[in-house]
Amino acid sequence: MSVFFDAVISRFLENNKGFAAASTETKGSQEIAVITDGKANAKIVYSPDVNRFFLFRGEANCADGDYTELQSYFFEPTGDNASDIREAGSVANEFSETFGGPAPMNVIPDASRKTSKKDRESDESSAVFFVNRIPGILPECREPLLMHKEYFEILLPNKFCDEVVVSAVARLLSDKTRKPQAEQFFAFLNKMYDSGDMDVKSIITMTILNSITGQERIEYVETLLSDNLKKSWKSARKFIGKEVKPEKESAYKQMSDKYRAQLMQNLQDK
């Protein structure tokens, strides 16, 4: 077992009390561990060939084919073991939060908080959950995301997308060799738009899609969007160049009321 895989498994078990390692194995270059509490299984896979850790969820005693992938994390060792092991700890912390186990650090008691970091990041409709999934498809966003969280001590979803993801998408569309990755990314946007809350919908349309310019690019991206998202993006384009109030710390809450009303109307008209 590699030191990085061992670090991820150890931290994951530390974060998730009541869980224990049920099995570990090596298949080719992959290292695989199944962790369970008797009711649910977490399967963690390290694939050094593609520089990724993967997290899967399944019921206790389920077959290999019955697992659902929850998250992937780009991990490329730098040669600095201390730094790489700390990064492995970050993998385990994010996997713990995604899986829904106890938060890796103490949080403010329920009585005195509105929404904890764990609640936001495990809520599959939230903007925080959405942004944390992006590096799984666009690995170049991984390091900036870690730096963003360290600097602000909180994830500001729209700010991060505006400052990092928009540029990453522009590079993605400029590189014809990354067409499969582009298809994967916009399929991800389709899925998150359908399941996400209003903040997610606003970030996808107003920030990410509205950053795409040029008729050829717009027409190409439209071929990759669901009818629902394509329709909403067309409405969102009316607001290009119009001022939107800055994002507050908790979430992207300052989106145009007029746009939200139009977006809701579009959904109701489906």
KELOKOL-665004 format. One line per 3 residues: their letters; for each residue x, y, z of C-alpha. Coordinates in Angstrom, 2 decimals. Layout:
BEGIN
a> X,Y,Z  ...
//
This chain:
BEGIN
msv> 0.00,0.00,0.00  1.44,3.37,-1.01  2.00,5.98,1.67
ffd> -0.50,8.33,-0.02  -3.24,5.73,-0.23  -2.59,4.76,3.38
avi> -2.83,8.43,4.42  -6.19,8.85,2.67  -7.67,5.70,4.19
srf> -6.38,6.51,7.68  -7.79,10.05,7.61  -11.10,8.88,6.15
len> -11.47,6.36,9.00  -10.50,9.03,11.51  -13.17,11.36,10.13
nkg> -15.89,8.70,9.97  -16.31,7.14,13.37  -18.09,3.80,13.28
faa> -16.58,2.85,9.93  -13.89,0.22,9.48  -11.86,-1.10,6.57
ast> -13.57,-4.21,5.22  -11.00,-4.99,2.53  -8.01,-3.62,0.67
etk> -6.56,-4.92,-2.58  -4.34,-4.02,-5.50  -5.41,-4.48,-9.11
gsq> -2.61,-3.59,-11.48  -1.55,-0.10,-10.50  -4.82,0.61,-8.68
eia> -5.21,0.43,-4.90  -8.73,-0.20,-3.62  -10.26,-0.10,-0.15
vit> -13.81,-0.80,0.96  -14.85,0.89,4.19  -18.15,0.13,5.91
dgk> -20.27,0.75,8.98  -22.43,-2.28,8.24  -25.11,-0.22,6.51
ana> -23.25,1.69,3.82  -19.96,1.13,2.01  -17.43,3.70,0.87
kiv> -15.04,2.44,-1.80  -11.88,4.48,-2.34  -9.73,3.84,-5.39
ysp> -6.30,5.32,-6.11  -5.30,5.26,-9.77  -1.77,6.69,-10.07
dvn> -1.79,6.17,-13.84  -4.37,8.96,-14.16  -3.34,10.83,-11.00
rff> -6.73,10.47,-9.34  -8.49,9.24,-6.23  -12.10,8.10,-6.65
lfr> -14.89,7.80,-4.08  -17.83,5.44,-4.55  -20.88,4.70,-2.40
gea> -22.84,1.47,-2.11  -24.97,-0.49,0.29  -23.27,-2.93,2.65
nca> -22.30,-6.16,0.88  -23.24,-4.75,-2.54  -21.63,-6.05,-5.73
dgd> -18.85,-4.12,-7.47  -21.22,-3.05,-10.23  -23.69,-1.52,-7.78
yte> -21.46,1.31,-6.55  -22.17,4.90,-7.50  -19.28,7.28,-8.13
lqs> -19.55,10.36,-5.89  -16.34,12.26,-6.50  -12.87,12.18,-8.01
yff> -9.85,14.17,-6.86  -6.83,15.02,-8.98  -3.68,13.99,-7.08
ept> -0.20,14.21,-8.58  2.71,13.71,-6.16  5.24,16.54,-6.28
gdn> 8.13,14.68,-4.69  7.75,16.62,-1.44  6.45,13.83,0.81
asd> 5.32,16.11,3.63  3.34,18.32,1.25  1.94,15.34,-0.64
ire> 0.75,13.63,2.54  -0.98,16.87,3.61  -2.67,16.91,0.21
ags> -3.72,13.28,0.74  -5.33,14.43,3.98  -7.28,17.00,1.95
van> -8.47,14.21,-0.33  -9.80,12.30,2.67  -11.41,15.39,4.19
efs> -13.28,16.23,1.00  -14.29,12.59,0.52  -15.57,12.49,4.11
etf> -17.69,15.58,3.59  -19.02,14.29,0.27  -19.83,10.90,1.72
ggp> -21.72,12.54,4.57  -19.58,11.43,7.49  -18.62,13.64,10.43
apm> -16.86,16.84,9.47  -13.06,16.62,9.74  -12.94,19.60,12.08
nvi> -15.14,20.89,14.84  -18.05,22.99,13.62  -20.21,25.54,15.44
pda> -23.01,23.80,17.37  -26.35,23.54,15.56  -28.06,25.93,17.96
srk> -25.83,28.82,16.92  -25.36,28.29,13.18  -27.51,28.39,10.08
tsk> -25.66,25.94,7.83  -22.38,24.18,8.53  -19.63,23.65,5.95
kdr> -20.43,19.94,5.97  -24.13,20.60,5.37  -23.40,22.90,2.43
esd> -20.86,20.62,0.81  -22.93,17.44,1.16  -26.12,19.15,-0.10
ess> -26.16,18.06,-3.72  -28.29,21.06,-4.71  -25.91,23.65,-3.27
avf> -23.45,25.90,-5.08  -20.65,24.71,-2.78  -21.28,21.09,-3.75
fvn> -21.36,22.12,-7.42  -18.05,23.98,-7.33  -16.30,21.22,-5.38
rip> -17.16,18.80,-8.20  -15.65,20.94,-10.98  -11.97,19.90,-10.47
gil> -13.02,16.30,-11.07  -13.55,17.30,-14.71  -11.23,20.30,-14.99
pec> -8.14,19.31,-12.96  -6.52,22.70,-13.59  -9.09,24.14,-11.16
rep> -7.90,21.94,-8.28  -4.96,24.00,-7.05  -6.75,27.36,-7.45
llm> -9.69,25.95,-5.48  -7.43,24.96,-2.59  -5.78,28.39,-2.66
hke> -9.18,30.10,-2.77  -10.40,28.19,0.29  -7.19,28.89,2.17
yfe> -7.27,32.60,1.38  -10.96,33.27,2.07  -11.38,30.49,4.68
ill> -14.67,29.73,2.92  -15.70,28.85,-0.60  -17.36,31.72,-2.50
pnk> -18.89,29.78,-5.39  -19.60,32.55,-7.88  -16.36,34.41,-7.18
fcd> -14.36,31.24,-7.79  -16.24,30.46,-11.01  -15.83,34.02,-12.24
evv> -12.10,34.16,-11.48  -11.04,30.59,-12.29  -13.64,28.40,-13.98
vsa> -14.51,30.91,-16.71  -10.87,30.99,-17.86  -10.62,27.21,-17.65
var> -13.70,26.84,-19.84  -12.28,29.29,-22.39  -9.10,27.21,-22.61
lls> -11.16,24.04,-22.84  -13.11,25.36,-25.82  -9.95,26.62,-27.51
dkt> -8.30,23.19,-27.49  -9.87,20.92,-30.11  -8.06,17.90,-28.64
rkp> -10.12,18.28,-25.45  -13.49,17.74,-27.13  -14.34,14.64,-25.02
qae> -13.58,16.63,-21.87  -15.76,19.49,-23.11  -18.62,17.06,-23.68
qff> -18.14,15.70,-20.16  -18.07,19.18,-18.62  -21.25,20.40,-20.30
afl> -23.03,17.13,-19.50  -22.06,17.85,-15.88  -23.57,21.35,-16.19
nkm> -26.80,19.85,-17.57  -27.04,17.51,-14.59  -26.22,20.15,-11.99
yds> -28.60,22.66,-13.57  -31.47,20.20,-13.24  -30.67,19.19,-9.65
gdm> -29.17,22.43,-8.31  -30.81,25.23,-6.40  -31.30,28.75,-7.75
dvk> -27.73,29.76,-6.89  -26.37,26.87,-8.96  -28.66,27.73,-11.89
sii> -27.58,31.38,-11.74  -23.86,30.55,-11.63  -24.17,28.13,-14.55
tmt> -26.09,30.52,-16.79  -25.06,34.03,-15.73  -21.40,33.37,-14.90
iln> -20.13,30.33,-16.78  -22.24,30.18,-19.93  -22.52,33.95,-20.34
sit> -18.72,34.12,-20.44  -18.71,32.17,-23.71  -18.42,34.46,-26.72
gqe> -18.28,34.04,-30.48  -21.13,32.64,-32.54  -19.22,29.47,-33.44
rie> -18.49,28.64,-29.79  -22.01,29.48,-28.69  -23.52,27.24,-31.35
yve> -21.12,24.42,-30.46  -21.89,24.63,-26.75  -25.62,24.71,-27.46
tll> -25.29,21.30,-29.12  -24.02,19.96,-25.79  -26.74,21.47,-23.60
sdn> -30.08,20.02,-22.60  -33.17,21.78,-23.97  -33.90,23.09,-20.49
lkk> -30.48,24.66,-19.97  -30.28,25.93,-23.56  -33.57,27.80,-23.09
swk> -32.44,29.34,-19.79  -29.09,30.39,-21.25  -30.87,32.24,-24.06
sar> -32.81,34.18,-21.42  -29.65,34.83,-19.42  -27.88,36.38,-22.42
kfi> -30.20,39.38,-22.14  -28.32,40.33,-18.98  -24.81,40.29,-20.47
gke> -23.11,43.57,-19.64  -25.63,44.52,-16.97  -24.33,45.10,-13.47
vkp> -24.99,42.47,-10.82  -24.47,43.16,-7.14  -21.39,41.50,-5.54
eke> -21.68,38.11,-3.93  -22.01,37.98,-0.18  -19.84,35.58,1.79
say> -22.39,32.81,2.34  -23.44,32.23,-1.27  -24.28,33.85,-4.58
kqm> -27.40,35.68,-3.31  -27.32,38.96,-5.22  -28.43,37.77,-8.65
sdk> -30.88,39.95,-10.51  -34.44,39.50,-9.20  -35.70,40.09,-12.70
yra> -33.58,37.25,-14.07  -34.69,34.91,-11.29  -38.32,35.69,-12.05
qlm> -37.74,35.04,-15.74  -35.90,31.81,-14.98  -38.69,30.54,-12.74
qnl> -41.21,31.44,-15.43  -39.22,29.41,-17.96  -39.27,26.42,-15.63
qdk> -43.01,26.74,-15.09  -43.63,27.00,-18.85  -41.89,23.67,-19.57
//
